[in-house]
Amino acid sequence: MIFTLDLVDYLSDVMTLEEEVAPNGSEKRMQTVRAALEQLLVEAQRQDHLTVGVYESAKLMTVDPDSVVLCVLATDEEDEDDVALQIHFTLLQAFCCDNAIDILRVSGVRRLAHVLQEDGEDRSEPRDLHCILVTNPPLQCPSLQDVSSFCDESRCRNQWVPYVALD
């Protein structure tokens, strides 16, 4: 007797890694991480512990990498074809890995601008929100702990640069 499997049926029965790690809880976990990240960025900005911009971030990491606890790399669909930006991201990611700095890739540059209230500010040029560093936050910052634990969990699943959609 020959058994044949319909590939579509088989694949629909196989669980994905995310389902195995967090069944029915992955979306809730992502909402928690999104909220924690936004809260962390607002608080860090209020306390002047935020460095914004690819070049500004690279300069700070060269001079004082020990002060950096989180590197947020943000893109939207229109940025995916920007080769120079992707090269900068690759170099920043490598530097962060070498210096034990948590990295988080996010989509939603417009959402970041809204969270950081970039929309209403009078600037001759908008800030480059593609790279944001959080530096020297208070040690007992719950939102930083939430984001850091998400990064740790992702590394345990061999996802070295976790991704969060903000939009």
JOKACOR-V794174 format. One record per residue. N is the residue number from 1. RES is the residue in one letter. BURIAL is 1 if it has 9 or more other ideal C-beta (glycine too) atoms within 8 Angstrom, else 0. Layout:
n->N res->RES burial->BURIAL
n->N res->RES burial->BURIAL
//
This chain:
n->1 res->M burial->0
n->2 res->I burial->0
n->3 res->F burial->0
n->4 res->T burial->0
n->5 res->L burial->0
n->6 res->D burial->0
n->7 res->L burial->0
n->8 res->V burial->0
n->9 res->D burial->0
n->10 res->Y burial->1
n->11 res->L burial->0
n->12 res->S burial->0
n->13 res->D burial->0
n->14 res->V burial->0
n->15 res->M burial->0
n->16 res->T burial->0
n->17 res->L burial->0
n->18 res->E burial->0
n->19 res->E burial->1
n->20 res->E burial->0
n->21 res->V burial->0
n->22 res->A burial->0
n->23 res->P burial->0
n->24 res->N burial->0
n->25 res->G burial->0
n->26 res->S burial->1
n->27 res->E burial->0
n->28 res->K burial->0
n->29 res->R burial->1
n->30 res->M burial->1
n->31 res->Q burial->0
n->32 res->T burial->1
n->33 res->V burial->1
n->34 res->R burial->1
n->35 res->A burial->0
n->36 res->A burial->1
n->37 res->L burial->1
n->38 res->E burial->1
n->39 res->Q burial->1
n->40 res->L burial->1
n->41 res->L burial->1
n->42 res->V burial->1
n->43 res->E burial->1
n->44 res->A burial->1
n->45 res->Q burial->1
n->46 res->R burial->0
n->47 res->Q burial->0
n->48 res->D burial->0
n->49 res->H burial->1
n->50 res->L burial->1
n->51 res->T burial->1
n->52 res->V burial->1
n->53 res->G burial->1
n->54 res->V burial->1
n->55 res->Y burial->0
n->56 res->E burial->1
n->57 res->S burial->1
n->58 res->A burial->1
n->59 res->K burial->0
n->60 res->L burial->1
n->61 res->M burial->1
n->62 res->T burial->0
n->63 res->V burial->0
n->64 res->D burial->0
n->65 res->P burial->1
n->66 res->D burial->0
n->67 res->S burial->0
n->68 res->V burial->1
n->69 res->V burial->1
n->70 res->L burial->1
n->71 res->C burial->1
n->72 res->V burial->1
n->73 res->L burial->1
n->74 res->A burial->1
n->75 res->T burial->1
n->76 res->D burial->1
n->77 res->E burial->0
n->78 res->E burial->0
n->79 res->D burial->1
n->80 res->E burial->0
n->81 res->D burial->0
n->82 res->D burial->0
n->83 res->V burial->0
n->84 res->A burial->0
n->85 res->L burial->1
n->86 res->Q burial->1
n->87 res->I burial->0
n->88 res->H burial->1
n->89 res->F burial->1
n->90 res->T burial->0
n->91 res->L burial->1
n->92 res->L burial->1
n->93 res->Q burial->1
n->94 res->A burial->0
n->95 res->F burial->1
n->96 res->C burial->1
n->97 res->C burial->1
n->98 res->D burial->0
n->99 res->N burial->1
n->100 res->A burial->0
n->101 res->I burial->1
n->102 res->D burial->1
n->103 res->I burial->1
n->104 res->L burial->1
n->105 res->R burial->1
n->106 res->V burial->1
n->107 res->S burial->1
n->108 res->G burial->1
n->109 res->V burial->1
n->110 res->R burial->0
n->111 res->R burial->1
n->112 res->L burial->1
n->113 res->A burial->1
n->114 res->H burial->1
n->115 res->V burial->1
n->116 res->L burial->1
n->117 res->Q burial->0
n->118 res->E burial->1
n->119 res->D burial->0
n->120 res->G burial->0
n->121 res->E burial->0
n->122 res->D burial->0
n->123 res->R burial->0
n->124 res->S burial->0
n->125 res->E burial->0
n->126 res->P burial->0
n->127 res->R burial->0
n->128 res->D burial->1
n->129 res->L burial->1
n->130 res->H burial->1
n->131 res->C burial->1
n->132 res->I burial->1
n->133 res->L burial->1
n->134 res->V burial->1
n->135 res->T burial->1
n->136 res->N burial->0
n->137 res->P burial->1
n->138 res->P burial->0
n->139 res->L burial->0
n->140 res->Q burial->0
n->141 res->C burial->1
n->142 res->P burial->0
n->143 res->S burial->1
n->144 res->L burial->1
n->145 res->Q burial->0
n->146 res->D burial->1
n->147 res->V burial->1
n->148 res->S burial->1
n->149 res->S burial->0
n->150 res->F burial->1
n->151 res->C burial->1
n->152 res->D burial->0
n->153 res->E burial->0
n->154 res->S burial->1
n->155 res->R burial->1
n->156 res->C burial->0
n->157 res->R burial->0
n->158 res->N burial->0
n->159 res->Q burial->0
n->160 res->W burial->0
n->161 res->V burial->1
n->162 res->P burial->1
n->163 res->Y burial->1
n->164 res->V burial->1
n->165 res->A burial->1
n->166 res->L burial->1
n->167 res->D burial->0
//
